[in-house]
């Protein structure tokens, strides 16, 4: 009986709660489900909690600008990090406009000037796919300025460099 209790205790200790939080941020008009496959693959590693942000849902929240979207992401990540006691480290994965939201959120999540933690967690990785980190002036996106007063709103203005937001992110030190 003692041997059985020792084995049960060892098995319980081997199933430690995840220590790494990976925040997934979707792009324009997206939903947290857009990154569902990635979340499942990441969580296959028992040391990872994948958290797909929903702060910029439902439609049309992704249209009110990078600053507003980043602030919502930061608030949601702070709440999630506070609930996950065992988590020690954090990473971000942002897809398209989600990459800009994640960068904007990092500025708000940094624990003071010069701090090396974000929402109380040590950073590990920052990954983006197809994010317009320096904006775009490409002819293919020229429509964004014409539509900026219409349905695409501030997000289109930000990406088309009609506001200082993207330039400030590119020059900022949130990732330094």
N, C-alpha and C positions, 0 to 999 in steps of 0.2 A: 504493500500500500504506500509506503514512504517513497519508493522508486516512482510510482505513478504520480504522486504529488510533485516530485522534483521535475519529472518530464512535463507535466502540465504547466508548472511555473516557467520552465525554460521556453516552452512554446509561446506562452503569453508574452514573455520578454522579447522574443524574436519578432513579434508583430507590434513594433513600436509605431506610434503615430507618425505621419509624414512630417518631415522637417523643412521641406522646401516648397514654397508657394510660387507657382507659375501663373501669372496674370495674363489672360488672353483678351485682346481688344480688337473688336471687329471694325470694319470700315464703313463708308458712306452707305446709308440705308440697310446696314447689316443687322444681324441678330446674334446673340450668343451661340445659337445653334450652328452658325456658319463655321465655328471653330470646334464643333463637337467631336469630330474625328480626332483632331489633334489632342484635345483634352483626354479622350479615352486612351490614346497611345501614351501620353505622358504619365497618366496615372497607373499604367501597367507597371511602372517602376514604383514600388511601394513607398518610396521616400518622397513622392511628389504629390502635392495637392494642386490640381489644375483648376483655376478659377476663371470662368468665362464671364466677363463683365456684362452686365445688362443695363448699366446706368444710362446708356445712350439709346435705349429703346423706350417706347415704341416710336415708329416713324412719326414725325419728322425730326426727332431730337438731334440727329446727326447734321442737321442743316443750320444750327444756330452758332456755329463757329468752333474753332479749335480750343480757344480759351474756356468756353462754357463746357464743352465736352470733356476737356482735361480736368476741370474742377469736379465734374460729376464722377469721373473715374477715380480721382484721388479720394473723394469721400467714400466711395464704395470700397476701395482697397483698404482704407483705414479701418472700416467696420469689419471687413473680412479678416484682416490681420489680427485684430483685437479678439476675435472669436476663436482663432486657431492658436491655442497656447503653445503647442510644441514646435510651431514653425519658427525657424531661425534665419532663413535666407529667402530672397525674393528674386524673381526674374520676370521680364516682360516679353511678350510676343505680340506685336501689333501688325495687323494686316491693312495695307493701304492707308486710308485716313486714320485708322486705328493706331498706326505708328506715330502719327503726330499727336493724337490724343494721349498716348502713353508718355511721350516726351513732355507734353504740357503737365501731365499728372505728376511726373517725377519732381518737377520744381516745387509743387505743393507738398509732396510727400517727404522731401528731405527734412531730416530732423535738425534744423538749424543751419546757419551759415557754416560752411566747412565741415559739416557732419558727414560721416561715411555710412550712415544708415538711412533707410527710407521706411517710414512707418514702423520704426523700431527694428527693421530687418536688414541684414547685410545683403548687398546686391551681388548677384552672380552673373547674370547675362541680360543683355538687351538686344532683342532680335526683331527686325521688321522685314516685311516682304512688300515690295512695290509701294513704299511710302514716299510721298513727295517731300522729303526733308528740306530741300532748298526751294520748294515751290516749283512752279513751272510757268514758262512763258511760251511754251511750244504752241505752234499754230493749231494743233489738234485740240488743245484745251482753250482756245480763244473764246469758245462759246460760253465758258464759265463767266466771263466778265459781263457778257450781254444778259445772261440769266441771273446775275447776282442779285438783281432787285426782285427777281421772281422766286421760283420754288427752291432754288439751291441756297439762297441766302448767304449768311456770313461764311459758311464753310467754303463755298466757291470763291468768295473774295479772298479768304486766307490763302488758299492754294494757288490762286492766280496772282499772288503777291500784291493785291490791292489794299492790304492792311499790313501793319508791321509785325503781325503775330509770328509767321513762319520765319522771317528774318531774325526775330528776337530769339526764337528757339534754336536756330542754327548758330547764333552767336553766343548763346547762353552757356552756362556751365553745369546744368542739371546732370549731365552725364560725366562730368569731369571728376 
